[in-house]
């Protein structure tokens, strides 16, 4: 399972020369295997009818597969040219596009075993605020039940539950936070996003995320607390807020629910339809269902599977930038290899879909094979593991 949070992966302050082109359900992305749609699923929450609609979309318009992203969203690939209108109609009828103008900004990850009500409240608040539509498709909210699982995923705004009906609101990676009543958490989360938009406008750098703001325009938590008070939200400044951490749920039964791990985050519609009732997609490419007896074929329902530590980008043939079919290569190795840390297979230097908030090992495709990440300890341990498994792939230096 993932290790505690690492500071190795951070966004840097940048100057953007263009707007955010992140794909959505209405803005399709042209890939090598057809068009791609990314459907935002706030908190990973899907009722049975919405889950059925996504399967229908994959079968009718796409390649018959659904992909889970590292933010608990769903991607449809291999979409036919000109299907956008019909796709939007199908998704809209299922309630998956409550406000089309806001569909790309509904990026909310949530503790998958917690009460879904705070997620729904935050989503309603975002969709009701016209200004929130200016957020980039990469700005991330986390609704954490207090254990620290999704708070570790480098969110821009974190709502961290506390005892006694209180919630800490954290801005990016700031050590300080603001404490509010749980009833005010959604409004405070929205206000945090608007605070960022004001700072981004003042900076003029077209920042997409809080960590990209230049230092002179960094968000000030005490100023944010005063802003909440001005908006009628009672807030307490907490200079050194707690940072709990918890591993994501392993495959298996948890408190009357079953966590099902999806190898490499990709499953066909037949497997998807074996997941009964309402679903909760997690940011770790697993799905929580309430039927603990469900055992979908080809998916992982018990702990200690090699797939718990393996992720990959799309790779060939779907991505023109990829130098390898990373998913096929990962499958060729995964059943015989289990490294000391999560391993992410990347088809190019962009490392799309890499784990967030954890220590992880890089395997990056190059014209000459795969290159292991630079961390010397992890590099040595994974190289030894690959060698012991008689790894069939060429990894220079392994």
N, C-alpha and C positions, 0 to 999 in steps of 0.2 A: 504493500500500500504506500501511498505518497508519504514523504517525510515532512516535518514541520516547514513553515514558510521559509523561502530563500529570497534574498535580495538580489539574486543574480540577474533577474529579468525585470527591467524597469523601462518605462517609456522615458524618453529624453525630451527636454524642451525643444520644439522645432518650430519652423515657420512653414506653414502649409501654403502652397501655391494654387491649390484647387479645393473644391468642396469634397465632402466625403462621398465616395462612390460605393459604399458598402451595399451589397445586394439586399433585396427584400422580397416580399411576396408580390409587390406591384412593380418594383424595379428589378427586372430579370438580368442575370449576368450571362454573357455568352462565353461558354467554356468549350473545350475541344470535343466533349461528348454531348453537346447540345446546350440548351439554356438551363440555368440554375435559379431556383427560387429559395430564399431563406425565410421561413415562417417563424416570426417571434412568438414564443410560448411563455409569457411571464410566469416565473416560478416553476416552469415545466408543467403547469396544470392543464390537463386535457380531460374533458368528459368523454364518455363513450362515443357520442355522436361526432364530436370533433376529431377523435382518433380515427373513426371510420371515414370521415371526409378526407383526411390526409392520405389514407390508403387508396381511396378512390382516385385522388389527384395523381398519386404516383402511378397507378395502373392506367388511367385514361390518358394522361399527358406526358408521363415520364418513362423511366426505365424499369419501374416496378420495385424500386428500392427507396428506403428512407434513411437519411443520415442524421445522426445526432451530433450537435456541435458542443464545443467546450463551454458554451453558455446555456446549455439546456434547450436550444432551439432545434428546429427540424429543417433539413434541406431536402429539396426534391431536385433530382438531376435528370439529364437527358430529356428535358422538356422540348416539345416540338415548337417550331417557329410559329408565332401567331396565336399561341394558346393563352396569352396573358389575360384577355378579357374573360374567357370561360373559367380560368383558374381563379381569378378574383371573385367571380360570381359564386363559385362553389365554396370558397373559403369564407366569403362574407355571409352566405346562408348558414354556415356552421358557427357563426359568432367569432371567427378567428381574425376578423378585421373590424373591430368595434369603431375605430376612427381611422379611415384610410390615410389621412394626412399625418398620423402619428405612428404608422405601423412599423417603421424601422427603428423607432426610439424606445420601444417597449422591451428593453433589455434588462430583465430582472432575474437574478439567480436567487434561490432560496433554499434553506435547509429542508431537505426532502422528506423528513419525518415530522415536520412541525405543522401547526395550524395554518391553513392556507389563507385565512382571513386577512392578515396584514399585507400579503402580496396583492390580493384583489383590491384592497383599499388604495395602495400605492398606484396600481395600474389605472384605477378610475381617476385618481387625482392627476396623473400625467396626461391621460387622454382628454380630460376636461380643460386643460390649460393650453390655449393656443400658442403661447410663447415656447412651450416645451417642444414643439415640432422642430425648433431650430437646433436641438441637440443632434450630435452626430450619431450614426448607426453603431458607433463603437463605445459610446458612453454607457457605463455599466452600474446598475444598482444591485445591492445585495441585501436581502432580508434574512438575517441570521437569528436563529432561536436562542442564541446565547452560548452555544457550544463552540463556535468559531470555525465551522466547516467552510461556509461560503465567504465568510469575512476574510479568509486567506487567499481569495482569488483575485486580488488586486482590483477591487471595485473602486469606482469613483465616489460613490456615496454608499455608506454602510449603515443599515439600521440594525443595531445589535441589541437584542432583548436583554433586560436586566430583571432581577427580582423586584417584586412589589409593583408590577405594572409600569415599569419605566423602560425607556429605550435610549441607547446612546446613538447619536448621529455623528458619524466620522466622515470627514472630507478627505478623500484620497488616502495617503499614507501618513497623515498628520498624527503626531503622538497625542494631541489633545482632541477632545470631542465635546459635544453638547448633549446634555441629558434632557429629555422631554417625557411627558406622559405618553403611554402607549397609544392613547386615543388621538394624540397629535402627531404620531410618527409619520403618517403618510403626507400630511401637510408640510412637515419639516423636511421630508425627503424631497418633495417638489421644490420647496424654497431653496434647498441646497443646490439643486440643478439650475434654478434661476440665478442664484448667486454666481455659479460658474459661468453662465452665459453672459452676465454683466461683465465679469472679469475678462472673459475671452474677447468681448467686443472692445473693451478698453485696451487690451493688449494689441489687437489688430493682427495677430499671428494666425488666425483661423484654427486655433487649438481644438482638437477633438476630445481630449480627455484632460482631467485636472493635472496630471503629471506633466503635461505638455506646456502648461502655462510658464512663461518666463518668470524668473525669481521676483522681479519687481511687481509682478501682478499675481503672485501666489495668493491663494485664499487664506484669509486670516480667521481663525476659529472664533476668537473673541468678537470680531466684527460680525461674524455669522450669528453668534448668540444674540447680539444686539438687534440684528435684522429680524430674527425670530420674534423677539419681544415686541418690535414695532409692528409685526404682523399679527399680534395678539396671541402668540404661542409662548407660554412660560417656558423658559429655558435656563439651565444651569451649566455654566462653563466648567469642564472637567479637564484640568491641565495635563494629567497623566492617566489617560483612560486605559482600562484593561484590554489586553489582546489575547483572548483565549484561542486555543487551536484544537481542532479535533479532526481525525481522519474521516473521509467520506464513508458512508455505509458500505461494507463489503457485500458481495453477493450472498444471499441467504435471507433468513427470516429475521425481522426486526419489529418488535412491538406490534405484532399482528399484521405486518405487511411484508411482502417479498421484494427484495431488491434483485433485479435481473441485469446482469452485465451484458452489454452488446459488444462482441469482439470488433475492434476497430470502429465502433460506432455506426455500423452499417448492417441493416437487416432488410429482408425482402417483405413484401406485403403479406405473404402467408404467415411468416413468423410474427409480424406486427399484429395480425388478427388473432393470434393465439394468446395475446396479452389481454385478459378480460377486464371489463369495467372501466372505471376512471383510471387514468395514468398520471404519474408524476415523473417527468424526465429530469434527470440530474445533470449537473455540469460535468460529471465524470463518465458520461456516455453509458449510463445505466438507466433503468426504468423501475420505478417502485409501483407495485400493484397490490391491491388489497386481498387478492385470492392467493393465499400462501400455498395452495396445492398446484398452482400453475407451473408447468415445466415445459416451456416452449423448446422445440427441437433446435439445436444448434446454438442456443444461448446459454449463458453461465448462470446457474442458480445456487451454487455453493462456493464457499471461500477457497482460497489457496489455488486458484487457477492461474496459469501463466499469463492469461489475458489481463489480469489486474494491473500489470505493470507495462503494458504495451499500448502505445498510441501511434497514429500515423496521419500524415496529410493525405490529400486525395491522390497525388502522384499520377503517373500515366495510367490509362490513356486520357483521363479527364482534364488534366492540366498541361497546357503547352509548355510551361516553364519547367516542369519536372524532368529530371534526368533519369528517372527509374520508375518502375512499377513498385512503389514502396509497399503497398498493401500486400502484394503477392510475396515480396521478399520477407516482410514481417511475418506472414503466415508460415513461410517455409522454415522460419527459425523459432517462432514463439513456442511451439509445443515442446521444443527440446531445450529451451533457454529461459532462464529466469535471472535477470540481472539484479545487482544490489539496489538499484534505484529504478524508478520508472524510465523507460526508454521511449524516446520519440523518434520515429523515422520520418525524415524530411526529404522531399524530392529536389529541393534547392535551398539556397541560403536564406530564403524568406522564413522558413520554419513555420508555415501556417499550421494553426491548430495545436501548437505546443502547450504543454501543461502550464497552468498558472499557479503561483503561490506555493510551489513545491520544488524540491531539488529534483533534477531530472538529467538524464544522459542523452546527448545528441548523437544521432546517426544521420549524417547529411550526405546525400548522393552527390558525387562528383563525376566528371568524365572518366575517372580511373577507378571508381568503386565508391565505397562508403568511408567517410571520415568520421572518426569518433570525436566527441567533444573534448575541449581543452583541459577540463579538470583532471589532473594527473591520477588521483586515487580512483575516481570513477572510471577513467579511461582504462587503467590497468585491470580493474576488477571485471569490467564488462568484456575487455579483450580476452581475458582468461576464460570467462564463461562461454564466449562464442567459440573459442578454441576447443574447450572441453566438449561442446555440443557438436563438434565437427561442422562448424558453420560453413555452408556451401558458398557464401558470398565473399567477395574480395573486399577486405577491410585493410587498407594500407596501415602498416605498423602493428597489426594485431597478431 
